[in-house]
Amino acid sequence: MKKVLVVEDDQLMRDLLETLLGLEGYQVTTAADLDGIEKFIDNYQPDFLLVDINLQGQSGLKLIKQIRANWQKRRMIIIAQSGMDEKELALRSGADAFLLKPYESNELIRILKEND
């Protein structure tokens, strides 16, 4: 079973994504912020990371850059999401894909299935 880590500061969005991805057969874990996230990634070893770019007071882009710099041995598909169109910035930071909120759930599922 493929593992997905969702980093999203909106509780409702985390709950919806956890339910949706669970129904699609993924093992899902969520985090509301970046506190301790690097150690968690080391332990959990997700196949996919779905990260909000604009977390309250924290930068999802910074996390993406850190992952690409520090976890080169392990390939993790990173999907950035934001309510602002920051696709180019996200891709330049190392994301594999970008979703502009609000997006259709089938867009996320398509990206996951293409990279399964």
Backbone atoms as SQL, in Angstrom:
CREATE TABLE atoms (id INTEGER PRIMARY KEY, chain TEXT, resi INTEGER, resn TEXT, atom TEXT, x REAL, y REAL, z REAL);
INSERT INTO atoms VALUES
  (1, 'A', 1, 'MET', 'N', 0.839, -1.171, 0.000),
  (2, 'A', 1, 'MET', 'CA', 0.000, 0.000, 0.000),
  (3, 'A', 1, 'MET', 'C', 0.894, 1.249, 0.000),
  (4, 'A', 2, 'LYS', 'N', 0.652, 2.141, -0.953),
  (5, 'A', 2, 'LYS', 'CA', 1.423, 3.377, -1.062),
  (6, 'A', 2, 'LYS', 'C', 1.031, 4.336, 0.055),
  (7, 'A', 3, 'LYS', 'N', 2.037, 5.071, 0.554),
  (8, 'A', 3, 'LYS', 'CA', 1.819, 5.986, 1.675),
  (9, 'A', 3, 'LYS', 'C', 1.826, 7.437, 1.196),
  (10, 'A', 4, 'VAL', 'N', 0.866, 8.202, 1.730),
  (11, 'A', 4, 'VAL', 'CA', 0.751, 9.620, 1.407),
  (12, 'A', 4, 'VAL', 'C', 0.827, 10.424, 2.704),
  (13, 'A', 5, 'LEU', 'N', 1.658, 11.444, 2.705),
  (14, 'A', 5, 'LEU', 'CA', 1.708, 12.395, 3.808),
  (15, 'A', 5, 'LEU', 'C', 1.077, 13.685, 3.313),
  (16, 'A', 6, 'VAL', 'N', 0.031, 14.139, 3.997),
  (17, 'A', 6, 'VAL', 'CA', -0.645, 15.382, 3.663),
  (18, 'A', 6, 'VAL', 'C', -0.245, 16.429, 4.704),
  (19, 'A', 7, 'VAL', 'N', 0.357, 17.528, 4.249),
  (20, 'A', 7, 'VAL', 'CA', 0.705, 18.635, 5.140),
  (21, 'A', 7, 'VAL', 'C', -0.189, 19.805, 4.745),
  (22, 'A', 8, 'GLU', 'N', -1.158, 20.069, 5.608),
  (23, 'A', 8, 'GLU', 'CA', -2.207, 21.058, 5.316),
  (24, 'A', 8, 'GLU', 'C', -2.666, 21.668, 6.626),
  (25, 'A', 9, 'ASP', 'N', -2.721, 23.004, 6.692),
  (26, 'A', 9, 'ASP', 'CA', -3.115, 23.642, 7.944),
  (27, 'A', 9, 'ASP', 'C', -4.628, 23.737, 8.147),
  (28, 'A', 10, 'ASP', 'N', -5.417, 23.481, 7.140),
  (29, 'A', 10, 'ASP', 'CA', -6.863, 23.525, 7.251),
  (30, 'A', 10, 'ASP', 'C', -7.392, 22.142, 7.657),
  (31, 'A', 11, 'GLN', 'N', -7.976, 22.051, 8.840),
  (32, 'A', 11, 'GLN', 'CA', -8.444, 20.770, 9.383),
  (33, 'A', 11, 'GLN', 'C', -9.458, 20.090, 8.468),
  (34, 'A', 12, 'LEU', 'N', -10.415, 20.833, 7.947),
  (35, 'A', 12, 'LEU', 'CA', -11.431, 20.251, 7.067),
  (36, 'A', 12, 'LEU', 'C', -10.788, 19.654, 5.823),
  (37, 'A', 13, 'MET', 'N', -9.846, 20.384, 5.242),
  (38, 'A', 13, 'MET', 'CA', -9.148, 19.888, 4.050),
  (39, 'A', 13, 'MET', 'C', -8.356, 18.630, 4.371),
  (40, 'A', 14, 'ARG', 'N', -7.680, 18.605, 5.527),
  (41, 'A', 14, 'ARG', 'CA', -6.941, 17.396, 5.933),
  (42, 'A', 14, 'ARG', 'C', -7.890, 16.210, 6.055),
  (43, 'A', 15, 'ASP', 'N', -9.016, 16.427, 6.714),
  (44, 'A', 15, 'ASP', 'CA', -9.984, 15.340, 6.899),
  (45, 'A', 15, 'ASP', 'C', -10.536, 14.839, 5.565),
  (46, 'A', 16, 'LEU', 'N', -10.866, 15.766, 4.671),
  (47, 'A', 16, 'LEU', 'CA', -11.396, 15.376, 3.355),
  (48, 'A', 16, 'LEU', 'C', -10.365, 14.583, 2.550),
  (49, 'A', 17, 'LEU', 'N', -9.127, 15.062, 2.561),
  (50, 'A', 17, 'LEU', 'CA', -8.074, 14.373, 1.813),
  (51, 'A', 17, 'LEU', 'C', -7.777, 13.000, 2.408),
  (52, 'A', 18, 'GLU', 'N', -7.782, 12.906, 3.730),
  (53, 'A', 18, 'GLU', 'CA', -7.538, 11.616, 4.378),
  (54, 'A', 18, 'GLU', 'C', -8.623, 10.616, 3.999),
  (55, 'A', 19, 'THR', 'N', -9.868, 11.044, 3.986),
  (56, 'A', 19, 'THR', 'CA', -10.983, 10.164, 3.606),
  (57, 'A', 19, 'THR', 'C', -10.901, 9.774, 2.139),
  (58, 'A', 20, 'LEU', 'N', -10.736, 10.764, 1.268),
  (59, 'A', 20, 'LEU', 'CA', -10.666, 10.521, -0.173),
  (60, 'A', 20, 'LEU', 'C', -9.544, 9.558, -0.527),
  (61, 'A', 21, 'LEU', 'N', -8.347, 9.839, -0.033),
  (62, 'A', 21, 'LEU', 'CA', -7.201, 9.003, -0.380),
  (63, 'A', 21, 'LEU', 'C', -7.293, 7.619, 0.251),
  (64, 'A', 22, 'GLY', 'N', -7.864, 7.543, 1.427),
  (65, 'A', 22, 'GLY', 'CA', -8.087, 6.243, 2.052),
  (66, 'A', 22, 'GLY', 'C', -9.028, 5.383, 1.230),
  (67, 'A', 23, 'LEU', 'N', -10.084, 5.994, 0.704),
  (68, 'A', 23, 'LEU', 'CA', -11.032, 5.258, -0.151),
  (69, 'A', 23, 'LEU', 'C', -10.377, 4.784, -1.445),
  (70, 'A', 24, 'GLU', 'N', -9.331, 5.489, -1.871),
  (71, 'A', 24, 'GLU', 'CA', -8.612, 5.111, -3.090),
  (72, 'A', 24, 'GLU', 'C', -7.532, 4.061, -2.822),
  (73, 'A', 25, 'GLY', 'N', -7.398, 3.647, -1.560),
  (74, 'A', 25, 'GLY', 'CA', -6.464, 2.586, -1.229),
  (75, 'A', 25, 'GLY', 'C', -5.099, 3.038, -0.745),
  (76, 'A', 26, 'TYR', 'N', -4.955, 4.302, -0.423),
  (77, 'A', 26, 'TYR', 'CA', -3.686, 4.806, 0.077),
  (78, 'A', 26, 'TYR', 'C', -3.681, 4.814, 1.602),
  (79, 'A', 27, 'GLN', 'N', -2.502, 4.622, 2.177),
  (80, 'A', 27, 'GLN', 'CA', -2.314, 4.793, 3.617),
  (81, 'A', 27, 'GLN', 'C', -1.973, 6.265, 3.814),
  (82, 'A', 28, 'VAL', 'N', -2.793, 6.977, 4.580),
  (83, 'A', 28, 'VAL', 'CA', -2.667, 8.427, 4.689),
  (84, 'A', 28, 'VAL', 'C', -2.352, 8.846, 6.117),
  (85, 'A', 29, 'THR', 'N', -1.396, 9.761, 6.236),
  (86, 'A', 29, 'THR', 'CA', -1.090, 10.416, 7.497),
  (87, 'A', 29, 'THR', 'C', -1.093, 11.907, 7.219),
  (88, 'A', 30, 'THR', 'N', -1.549, 12.681, 8.196),
  (89, 'A', 30, 'THR', 'CA', -1.627, 14.122, 7.993),
  (90, 'A', 30, 'THR', 'C', -0.826, 14.872, 9.053),
  (91, 'A', 31, 'ALA', 'N', -0.448, 16.098, 8.685),
  (92, 'A', 31, 'ALA', 'CA', 0.224, 17.008, 9.606),
  (93, 'A', 31, 'ALA', 'C', -0.326, 18.405, 9.353),
  (94, 'A', 32, 'ALA', 'N', -0.468, 19.183, 10.426),
  (95, 'A', 32, 'ALA', 'CA', -1.015, 20.531, 10.320),
  (96, 'A', 32, 'ALA', 'C', 0.056, 21.587, 10.088),
  (97, 'A', 33, 'ASP', 'N', 1.310, 21.239, 10.363),
  (98, 'A', 33, 'ASP', 'CA', 2.393, 22.214, 10.208),
  (99, 'A', 33, 'ASP', 'C', 3.702, 21.467, 9.957),
  (100, 'A', 34, 'LEU', 'N', 4.791, 22.215, 9.935),
  (101, 'A', 34, 'LEU', 'CA', 6.093, 21.626, 9.603),
  (102, 'A', 34, 'LEU', 'C', 6.922, 21.252, 10.822),
  (103, 'A', 35, 'ASP', 'N', 6.391, 21.450, 12.014),
  (104, 'A', 35, 'ASP', 'CA', 7.138, 21.135, 13.226),
  (105, 'A', 35, 'ASP', 'C', 7.475, 19.640, 13.282),
  (106, 'A', 36, 'GLY', 'N', 8.747, 19.332, 13.278),
  (107, 'A', 36, 'GLY', 'CA', 9.213, 17.952, 13.343),
  (108, 'A', 36, 'GLY', 'C', 8.979, 17.140, 12.085),
  (109, 'A', 37, 'ILE', 'N', 8.665, 17.799, 10.986),
  (110, 'A', 37, 'ILE', 'CA', 8.262, 17.075, 9.773),
  (111, 'A', 37, 'ILE', 'C', 9.420, 16.304, 9.141),
  (112, 'A', 38, 'GLU', 'N', 10.640, 16.821, 9.230),
  (113, 'A', 38, 'GLU', 'CA', 11.769, 16.117, 8.612),
  (114, 'A', 38, 'GLU', 'C', 11.998, 14.759, 9.277),
  (115, 'A', 39, 'LYS', 'N', 11.967, 14.718, 10.598),
  (116, 'A', 39, 'LYS', 'CA', 12.130, 13.452, 11.302),
  (117, 'A', 39, 'LYS', 'C', 10.966, 12.521, 10.990),
  (118, 'A', 40, 'PHE', 'N', 9.763, 13.082, 10.910),
  (119, 'A', 40, 'PHE', 'CA', 8.597, 12.265, 10.590),
  (120, 'A', 40, 'PHE', 'C', 8.737, 11.642, 9.202),
  (121, 'A', 41, 'ILE', 'N', 9.199, 12.423, 8.235),
  (122, 'A', 41, 'ILE', 'CA', 9.394, 11.892, 6.878),
  (123, 'A', 41, 'ILE', 'C', 10.420, 10.767, 6.895),
  (124, 'A', 42, 'ASP', 'N', 11.497, 10.936, 7.646),
  (125, 'A', 42, 'ASP', 'CA', 12.507, 9.875, 7.763),
  (126, 'A', 42, 'ASP', 'C', 11.891, 8.578, 8.277),
  (127, 'A', 43, 'ASN', 'N', 11.019, 8.688, 9.277),
  (128, 'A', 43, 'ASN', 'CA', 10.413, 7.500, 9.892),
  (129, 'A', 43, 'ASN', 'C', 9.270, 6.918, 9.058),
  (130, 'A', 44, 'TYR', 'N', 8.413, 7.770, 8.532),
  (131, 'A', 44, 'TYR', 'CA', 7.215, 7.326, 7.796),
  (132, 'A', 44, 'TYR', 'C', 7.543, 6.891, 6.375),
  (133, 'A', 45, 'GLN', 'N', 8.507, 7.545, 5.754),
  (134, 'A', 45, 'GLN', 'CA', 8.940, 7.274, 4.384),
  (135, 'A', 45, 'GLN', 'C', 7.774, 7.226, 3.401),
  (136, 'A', 46, 'PRO', 'N', 7.086, 8.366, 3.232),
  (137, 'A', 46, 'PRO', 'CA', 5.950, 8.387, 2.304),
  (138, 'A', 46, 'PRO', 'C', 6.388, 8.258, 0.856),
  (139, 'A', 47, 'ASP', 'N', 5.497, 7.706, 0.054),
  (140, 'A', 47, 'ASP', 'CA', 5.715, 7.640, -1.391),
  (141, 'A', 47, 'ASP', 'C', 5.326, 8.966, -2.042),
  (142, 'A', 48, 'PHE', 'N', 4.322, 9.620, -1.429),
  (143, 'A', 48, 'PHE', 'CA', 3.802, 10.882, -1.934),
  (144, 'A', 48, 'PHE', 'C', 3.729, 11.895, -0.806),
  (145, 'A', 49, 'LEU', 'N', 4.014, 13.144, -1.144),
  (146, 'A', 49, 'LEU', 'CA', 3.833, 14.243, -0.212),
  (147, 'A', 49, 'LEU', 'C', 2.911, 15.243, -0.882),
  (148, 'A', 50, 'LEU', 'N', 1.792, 15.542, -0.239),
  (149, 'A', 50, 'LEU', 'CA', 0.868, 16.576, -0.702),
  (150, 'A', 50, 'LEU', 'C', 0.995, 17.717, 0.293),
  (151, 'A', 51, 'VAL', 'N', 1.559, 18.831, -0.137),
  (152, 'A', 51, 'VAL', 'CA', 1.885, 19.911, 0.796),
  (153, 'A', 51, 'VAL', 'C', 1.294, 21.241, 0.331),
  (154, 'A', 52, 'ASP', 'N', 0.667, 21.916, 1.270),
  (155, 'A', 52, 'ASP', 'CA', 0.163, 23.263, 1.026),
  (156, 'A', 52, 'ASP', 'C', 1.363, 24.203, 1.032),
  (157, 'A', 53, 'ILE', 'N', 1.449, 25.066, 0.058),
  (158, 'A', 53, 'ILE', 'CA', 2.579, 25.986, -0.034),
  (159, 'A', 53, 'ILE', 'C', 2.535, 27.039, 1.069),
  (160, 'A', 54, 'ASN', 'N', 1.340, 27.513, 1.379),
  (161, 'A', 54, 'ASN', 'CA', 1.190, 28.598, 2.349),
  (162, 'A', 54, 'ASN', 'C', 0.567, 28.086, 3.639),
  (163, 'A', 55, 'LEU', 'N', 1.407, 27.558, 4.488),
  (164, 'A', 55, 'LEU', 'CA', 0.970, 27.123, 5.811),
  (165, 'A', 55, 'LEU', 'C', 1.045, 28.329, 6.737),
  (166, 'A', 56, 'GLN', 'N', 0.257, 28.347, 7.768),
  (167, 'A', 56, 'GLN', 'CA', 0.244, 29.501, 8.669),
  (168, 'A', 56, 'GLN', 'C', 1.626, 29.743, 9.268),
  (169, 'A', 57, 'GLY', 'N', 2.268, 30.802, 8.794),
  (170, 'A', 57, 'GLY', 'CA', 3.576, 31.175, 9.312),
  (171, 'A', 57, 'GLY', 'C', 4.728, 30.306, 8.857),
  (172, 'A', 58, 'GLN', 'N', 4.472, 29.368, 7.959),
  (173, 'A', 58, 'GLN', 'CA', 5.524, 28.466, 7.488),
  (174, 'A', 58, 'GLN', 'C', 5.424, 28.320, 5.970),
  (175, 'A', 59, 'SER', 'N', 6.497, 27.895, 5.352),
  (176, 'A', 59, 'SER', 'CA', 6.548, 27.788, 3.902),
  (177, 'A', 59, 'SER', 'C', 6.657, 26.338, 3.437),
  (178, 'A', 60, 'GLY', 'N', 5.651, 25.893, 2.722),
  (179, 'A', 60, 'GLY', 'CA', 5.709, 24.576, 2.110),
  (180, 'A', 60, 'GLY', 'C', 6.803, 24.501, 1.052),
  (181, 'A', 61, 'LEU', 'N', 7.101, 25.634, 0.423),
  (182, 'A', 61, 'LEU', 'CA', 8.181, 25.662, -0.573),
  (183, 'A', 61, 'LEU', 'C', 9.521, 25.352, 0.069),
  (184, 'A', 62, 'LYS', 'N', 9.721, 25.862, 1.275),
  (185, 'A', 62, 'LYS', 'CA', 10.965, 25.584, 1.994),
  (186, 'A', 62, 'LYS', 'C', 11.096, 24.087, 2.252),
  (187, 'A', 63, 'LEU', 'N', 10.004, 23.448, 2.641),
  (188, 'A', 63, 'LEU', 'CA', 10.021, 22.002, 2.864),
  (189, 'A', 63, 'LEU', 'C', 10.367, 21.256, 1.579),
  (190, 'A', 64, 'ILE', 'N', 9.766, 21.668, 0.478),
  (191, 'A', 64, 'ILE', 'CA', 10.040, 21.012, -0.807),
  (192, 'A', 64, 'ILE', 'C', 11.526, 21.102, -1.139),
  (193, 'A', 65, 'LYS', 'N', 12.098, 22.281, -0.980),
  (194, 'A', 65, 'LYS', 'CA', 13.528, 22.465, -1.255),
  (195, 'A', 65, 'LYS', 'C', 14.386, 21.601, -0.340),
  (196, 'A', 66, 'GLN', 'N', 14.025, 21.514, 0.941),
  (197, 'A', 66, 'GLN', 'CA', 14.779, 20.688, 1.890),
  (198, 'A', 66, 'GLN', 'C', 14.710, 19.215, 1.504),
  (199, 'A', 67, 'ILE', 'N', 13.545, 18.771, 1.105),
  (200, 'A', 67, 'ILE', 'CA', 13.397, 17.370, 0.706),
  (201, 'A', 67, 'ILE', 'C', 14.278, 17.068, -0.491),
  (202, 'A', 68, 'ARG', 'N', 14.231, 17.920, -1.480),
  (203, 'A', 68, 'ARG', 'CA', 15.031, 17.676, -2.681),
  (204, 'A', 68, 'ARG', 'C', 16.524, 17.733, -2.383),
  (205, 'A', 69, 'ALA', 'N', 16.928, 18.522, -1.401),
  (206, 'A', 69, 'ALA', 'CA', 18.350, 18.628, -1.052),
  (207, 'A', 69, 'ALA', 'C', 18.820, 17.480, -0.162),
  (208, 'A', 70, 'ASN', 'N', 17.939, 16.966, 0.695),
  (209, 'A', 70, 'ASN', 'CA', 18.361, 16.018, 1.725),
  (210, 'A', 70, 'ASN', 'C', 17.908, 14.576, 1.532),
  (211, 'A', 71, 'TRP', 'N', 16.923, 14.345, 0.702),
  (212, 'A', 71, 'TRP', 'CA', 16.406, 12.985, 0.550),
  (213, 'A', 71, 'TRP', 'C', 16.549, 12.517, -0.893),
  (214, 'A', 72, 'GLN', 'N', 17.729, 12.712, -1.439),
  (215, 'A', 72, 'GLN', 'CA', 17.933, 12.371, -2.846),
  (216, 'A', 72, 'GLN', 'C', 17.953, 10.866, -3.093),
  (217, 'A', 73, 'LYS', 'N', 18.275, 10.093, -2.067),
  (218, 'A', 73, 'LYS', 'CA', 18.337, 8.643, -2.251),
  (219, 'A', 73, 'LYS', 'C', 16.945, 8.033, -2.399),
  (220, 'A', 74, 'ARG', 'N', 15.969, 8.674, -1.820),
  (221, 'A', 74, 'ARG', 'CA', 14.608, 8.132, -1.842),
  (222, 'A', 74, 'ARG', 'C', 13.739, 9.026, -2.711),
  (223, 'A', 75, 'ARG', 'N', 13.135, 8.453, -3.706),
  (224, 'A', 75, 'ARG', 'CA', 12.273, 9.205, -4.613),
  (225, 'A', 75, 'ARG', 'C', 10.883, 9.339, -4.006),
  (226, 'A', 76, 'MET', 'N', 10.487, 10.564, -3.777),
  (227, 'A', 76, 'MET', 'CA', 9.175, 10.865, -3.239),
  (228, 'A', 76, 'MET', 'C', 8.499, 11.818, -4.221),
  (229, 'A', 77, 'ILE', 'N', 7.285, 11.516, -4.619),
  (230, 'A', 77, 'ILE', 'CA', 6.538, 12.406, -5.505),
  (231, 'A', 77, 'ILE', 'C', 5.942, 13.519, -4.645),
  (232, 'A', 78, 'ILE', 'N', 6.246, 14.754, -5.004),
  (233, 'A', 78, 'ILE', 'CA', 5.764, 15.901, -4.243),
  (234, 'A', 78, 'ILE', 'C', 4.729, 16.655, -5.062),
  (235, 'A', 79, 'ILE', 'N', 3.557, 16.817, -4.460),
  (236, 'A', 79, 'ILE', 'CA', 2.468, 17.566, -5.081),
  (237, 'A', 79, 'ILE', 'C', 2.225, 18.798, -4.216),
  (238, 'A', 80, 'ALA', 'N', 2.467, 19.969, -4.771),
  (239, 'A', 80, 'ALA', 'CA', 2.229, 21.220, -4.059),
  (240, 'A', 80, 'ALA', 'C', 0.813, 21.686, -4.368),
  (241, 'A', 81, 'GLN', 'N', 0.207, 22.352, -3.385),
  (242, 'A', 81, 'GLN', 'CA', -1.121, 22.906, -3.604),
  (243, 'A', 81, 'GLN', 'C', -1.193, 24.283, -2.960),
  (244, 'A', 82, 'SER', 'N', -2.028, 25.138, -3.557),
  (245, 'A', 82, 'SER', 'CA', -2.182, 26.487, -3.021),
  (246, 'A', 82, 'SER', 'C', -3.446, 27.112, -3.582),
  (247, 'A', 83, 'GLY', 'N', -3.969, 28.075, -2.856),
  (248, 'A', 83, 'GLY', 'CA', -5.104, 28.855, -3.336),
  (249, 'A', 83, 'GLY', 'C', -4.673, 29.962, -4.280),
  (250, 'A', 84, 'MET', 'N', -3.365, 30.172, -4.400),
  (251, 'A', 84, 'MET', 'CA', -2.821, 31.155, -5.338),
  (252, 'A', 84, 'MET', 'C', -2.056, 30.406, -6.418),
  (253, 'A', 85, 'ASP', 'N', -2.071, 30.941, -7.622),
  (254, 'A', 85, 'ASP', 'CA', -1.413, 30.260, -8.731),
  (255, 'A', 85, 'ASP', 'C', 0.100, 30.432, -8.619),
  (256, 'A', 86, 'GLU', 'N', 0.717, 29.472, -7.946),
  (257, 'A', 86, 'GLU', 'CA', 2.164, 29.493, -7.741),
  (258, 'A', 86, 'GLU', 'C', 2.812, 28.268, -8.372),
  (259, 'A', 87, 'LYS', 'N', 2.267, 27.846, -9.481),
  (260, 'A', 87, 'LYS', 'CA', 2.741, 26.625, -10.130),
  (261, 'A', 87, 'LYS', 'C', 4.220, 26.700, -10.499),
  (262, 'A', 88, 'GLU', 'N', 4.615, 27.762, -11.173),
  (263, 'A', 88, 'GLU', 'CA', 6.010, 27.866, -11.625),
  (264, 'A', 88, 'GLU', 'C', 6.973, 27.867, -10.443),
  (265, 'A', 89, 'LEU', 'N', 6.637, 28.605, -9.411),
  (266, 'A', 89, 'LEU', 'CA', 7.473, 28.663, -8.217),
  (267, 'A', 89, 'LEU', 'C', 7.565, 27.290, -7.547),
  (268, 'A', 90, 'ALA', 'N', 6.448, 26.595, -7.466),
  (269, 'A', 90, 'ALA', 'CA', 6.427, 25.260, -6.857),
  (270, 'A', 90, 'ALA', 'C', 7.275, 24.278, -7.660),
  (271, 'A', 91, 'LEU', 'N', 7.141, 24.303, -8.963),
  (272, 'A', 91, 'LEU', 'CA', 7.903, 23.381, -9.810),
  (273, 'A', 91, 'LEU', 'C', 9.395, 23.705, -9.761),
  (274, 'A', 92, 'ARG', 'N', 9.740, 24.988, -9.751),
  (275, 'A', 92, 'ARG', 'CA', 11.153, 25.379, -9.641),
  (276, 'A', 92, 'ARG', 'C', 11.735, 24.983, -8.289),
  (277, 'A', 93, 'SER', 'N', 10.888, 24.914, -7.277),
  (278, 'A', 93, 'SER', 'CA', 11.354, 24.525, -5.937),
  (279, 'A', 93, 'SER', 'C', 11.553, 23.022, -5.809),
  (280, 'A', 94, 'GLY', 'N', 11.032, 22.254, -6.764),
  (281, 'A', 94, 'GLY', 'CA', 11.234, 20.813, -6.742),
  (282, 'A', 94, 'GLY', 'C', 9.977, 19.971, -6.700),
  (283, 'A', 95, 'ALA', 'N', 8.806, 20.601, -6.722),
  (284, 'A', 95, 'ALA', 'CA', 7.561, 19.830, -6.758),
  (285, 'A', 95, 'ALA', 'C', 7.432, 19.130, -8.109),
  (286, 'A', 96, 'ASP', 'N', 6.788, 17.970, -8.081),
  (287, 'A', 96, 'ASP', 'CA', 6.539, 17.226, -9.318),
  (288, 'A', 96, 'ASP', 'C', 5.252, 17.669, -9.996),
  (289, 'A', 97, 'ALA', 'N', 4.330, 18.213, -9.200),
  (290, 'A', 97, 'ALA', 'CA', 3.035, 18.644, -9.725),
  (291, 'A', 97, 'ALA', 'C', 2.491, 19.754, -8.838),
  (292, 'A', 98, 'PHE', 'N', 1.514, 20.472, -9.364),
  (293, 'A', 98, 'PHE', 'CA', 0.884, 21.566, -8.629),
  (294, 'A', 98, 'PHE', 'C', -0.620, 21.524, -8.849),
  (295, 'A', 99, 'LEU', 'N', -1.368, 21.739, -7.774),
  (296, 'A', 99, 'LEU', 'CA', -2.819, 21.832, -7.850),
  (297, 'A', 99, 'LEU', 'C', -3.269, 23.180, -7.303),
  (298, 'A', 100, 'LEU', 'N', -4.073, 23.889, -8.083),
  (299, 'A', 100, 'LEU', 'CA', -4.623, 25.169, -7.665),
  (300, 'A', 100, 'LEU', 'C', -5.951, 24.912, -6.965),
  (301, 'A', 101, 'LYS', 'N', -6.040, 25.339, -5.705),
  (302, 'A', 101, 'LYS', 'CA', -7.264, 25.165, -4.928),
  (303, 'A', 101, 'LYS', 'C', -8.306, 26.178, -5.380),
  (304, 'A', 102, 'PRO', 'N', -9.563, 25.825, -5.408),
  (305, 'A', 102, 'PRO', 'CA', -10.075, 24.473, -5.185),
  (306, 'A', 102, 'PRO', 'C', -9.903, 23.647, -6.455),
  (307, 'A', 103, 'TYR', 'N', -9.614, 22.392, -6.284),
  (308, 'A', 103, 'TYR', 'CA', -9.435, 21.496, -7.422),
  (309, 'A', 103, 'TYR', 'C', -10.376, 20.309, -7.281),
  (310, 'A', 104, 'GLU', 'N', -10.605, 19.656, -8.388),
  (311, 'A', 104, 'GLU', 'CA', -11.441, 18.453, -8.399),
  (312, 'A', 104, 'GLU', 'C', -10.617, 17.287, -7.856),
  (313, 'A', 105, 'SER', 'N', -11.235, 16.453, -7.054),
  (314, 'A', 105, 'SER', 'CA', -10.519, 15.324, -6.465),
  (315, 'A', 105, 'SER', 'C', -9.923, 14.404, -7.526),
  (316, 'A', 106, 'ASN', 'N', -10.598, 14.304, -8.682),
  (317, 'A', 106, 'ASN', 'CA', -10.069, 13.428, -9.727),
  (318, 'A', 106, 'ASN', 'C', -8.735, 13.925, -10.280),
  (319, 'A', 107, 'GLU', 'N', -8.450, 15.236, -10.163),
  (320, 'A', 107, 'GLU', 'CA', -7.145, 15.756, -10.585),
  (321, 'A', 107, 'GLU', 'C', -6.041, 15.185, -9.703),
  (322, 'A', 108, 'LEU', 'N', -6.266, 15.180, -8.392),
  (323, 'A', 108, 'LEU', 'CA', -5.290, 14.635, -7.452),
  (324, 'A', 108, 'LEU', 'C', -5.120, 13.133, -7.668),
  (325, 'A', 109, 'ILE', 'N', -6.210, 12.417, -7.793),
  (326, 'A', 109, 'ILE', 'CA', -6.159, 10.965, -7.999),
  (327, 'A', 109, 'ILE', 'C', -5.402, 10.631, -9.272),
  (328, 'A', 110, 'ARG', 'N', -5.625, 11.412, -10.330),
  (329, 'A', 110, 'ARG', 'CA', -4.930, 11.173, -11.604),
  (330, 'A', 110, 'ARG', 'C', -3.416, 11.292, -11.419),
  (331, 'A', 111, 'ILE', 'N', -2.979, 12.326, -10.708),
  (332, 'A', 111, 'ILE', 'CA', -1.543, 12.523, -10.477),
  (333, 'A', 111, 'ILE', 'C', -0.972, 11.353, -9.666),
  (334, 'A', 112, 'LEU', 'N', -1.673, 10.933, -8.637),
  (335, 'A', 112, 'LEU', 'CA', -1.212, 9.819, -7.816),
  (336, 'A', 112, 'LEU', 'C', -1.114, 8.536, -8.651),
  (337, 'A', 113, 'LYS', 'N', -2.153, 8.237, -9.423),
  (338, 'A', 113, 'LYS', 'CA', -2.183, 6.998, -10.217),
  (339, 'A', 113, 'LYS', 'C', -1.096, 7.013, -11.297),
  (340, 'A', 114, 'GLU', 'N', -0.846, 8.182, -11.891),
  (341, 'A', 114, 'GLU', 'CA', 0.204, 8.274, -12.907),
  (342, 'A', 114, 'GLU', 'C', 1.582, 7.981, -12.326),
  (343, 'A', 115, 'ASN', 'N', 1.747, 8.206, -11.041),
  (344, 'A', 115, 'ASN', 'CA', 3.052, 8.033, -10.389),
  (345, 'A', 115, 'ASN', 'C', 3.105, 6.838, -9.460),
  (346, 'A', 116, 'ASP', 'N', 2.099, 5.988, -9.518),
  (347, 'A', 116, 'ASP', 'CA', 2.048, 4.793, -8.666),
  (348, 'A', 116, 'ASP', 'C', 3.093, 3.778, -9.078);
